Amino acid sequence: MQDMIKRIVEADSQAKALDEANKKAAEEKKRRIEEEAAAIYKKYMDQAQEEVEKNDAYLEKRNERKIKEISAKQESALIKLRADYDQNRDRWVDEIVSRVVS
């Protein structure tokens, strides 16, 4: 009888030890999965950040180029308007005066 009780106690101890080992193994697997998920998330977020920075740089250069083009067109239009004014101001003044006086 003592032998039977001893075997039952040993079996219970072994079951508890096995249960504890399984719990530790499950916790370890969960921790590793969480670490891997965090590493994967970081990797993709870093790649996304690089892509965003690359796109920002491209868009900034494109916008600067467009601003330069618009500024050049405005400068060209201003030069033309000044040339028209310098060439025609006396005639325009005379025409305005004659229309007002008439």
C-alpha positions as CSV (number, residue, x, y, z in Angstrom):
1,M,0.0,0.0,0.0
2,Q,2.8,2.4,0.9
3,D,4.4,1.6,-2.4
4,M,1.2,2.4,-4.2
5,I,0.8,5.8,-2.4
6,K,4.5,6.5,-3.2
7,R,3.9,5.9,-6.9
8,I,0.8,8.0,-6.9
9,V,2.7,10.9,-5.2
10,E,5.6,10.5,-7.7
11,A,3.2,10.4,-10.6
12,D,1.5,13.6,-9.3
13,S,4.9,15.3,-8.9
14,Q,5.8,14.3,-12.4
15,A,2.5,15.5,-13.7
16,K,3.0,18.9,-11.9
17,A,6.5,19.2,-13.2
18,L,5.4,18.3,-16.8
19,D,2.5,20.9,-16.5
20,E,5.0,23.5,-15.2
21,A,7.4,22.7,-18.1
22,N,4.6,23.0,-20.6
23,K,3.5,26.3,-19.1
24,K,7.0,27.6,-19.3
25,A,7.4,26.4,-22.9
26,A,4.1,28.0,-23.9
27,E,5.2,31.3,-22.3
28,E,8.5,31.1,-24.1
29,K,6.8,30.4,-27.4
30,K,4.4,33.3,-26.8
31,R,7.4,35.6,-26.0
32,R,9.3,34.5,-29.1
33,I,6.2,35.0,-31.3
34,E,5.7,38.5,-29.8
35,E,9.4,39.3,-30.4
36,E,9.2,38.1,-34.0
37,A,6.0,40.0,-34.6
38,A,7.6,43.2,-33.2
39,A,10.7,42.7,-35.4
40,I,8.5,42.2,-38.5
41,Y,6.4,45.2,-37.6
42,K,9.6,47.3,-37.1
43,K,11.1,46.1,-40.4
44,Y,8.0,47.1,-42.3
45,M,7.6,50.4,-40.5
46,D,11.2,51.2,-41.3
47,Q,10.7,50.3,-44.9
48,A,7.5,52.4,-45.0
49,Q,9.4,55.3,-43.4
50,E,12.2,55.1,-45.9
51,E,9.6,55.1,-48.7
52,V,7.8,58.1,-47.3
53,E,11.1,60.0,-47.0
54,K,12.0,59.1,-50.5
55,N,8.6,60.2,-51.8
56,D,8.8,63.4,-49.8
57,A,12.2,64.2,-51.3
58,Y,10.9,63.5,-54.8
59,L,7.8,65.7,-54.3
60,E,9.8,68.5,-52.8
61,K,12.2,68.5,-55.8
62,R,9.2,68.4,-58.2
63,N,7.5,71.2,-56.4
64,E,10.7,73.3,-56.4
65,R,11.0,72.7,-60.1
66,K,7.4,73.7,-60.7
67,I,7.9,76.9,-58.6
68,K,10.9,77.8,-60.7
69,E,9.0,77.2,-63.9
70,I,6.1,79.4,-62.7
71,S,8.5,82.1,-61.5
72,A,10.2,82.1,-64.9
73,K,6.9,82.4,-66.7
74,Q,5.9,85.2,-64.4
75,E,9.2,87.0,-64.9
76,S,8.8,86.6,-68.7
77,A,5.2,88.0,-68.5
78,L,6.4,90.9,-66.4
79,I,9.2,91.7,-68.8
80,K,6.7,91.6,-71.7
81,L,4.2,93.8,-69.8
82,R,7.0,96.4,-69.0
83,A,8.1,96.4,-72.6
84,D,4.5,96.9,-73.8
85,Y,4.1,99.7,-71.2
86,D,7.3,101.4,-72.1
87,Q,6.5,101.2,-75.8
88,N,2.8,102.3,-75.6
89,R,2.4,104.4,-72.5
90,D,2.4,107.8,-74.3
91,R,-0.2,106.5,-76.8
92,W,-2.3,105.0,-74.0
93,V,-2.2,108.2,-72.0
94,D,-3.2,110.3,-75.0
95,E,-6.0,107.9,-75.8
96,I,-7.3,107.9,-72.2
97,V,-7.2,111.7,-72.2
98,S,-8.9,112.1,-75.5
99,R,-11.7,109.7,-74.4
100,V,-12.2,111.5,-71.2
101,V,-12.2,115.0,-72.8
102,S,-14.5,114.0,-75.7
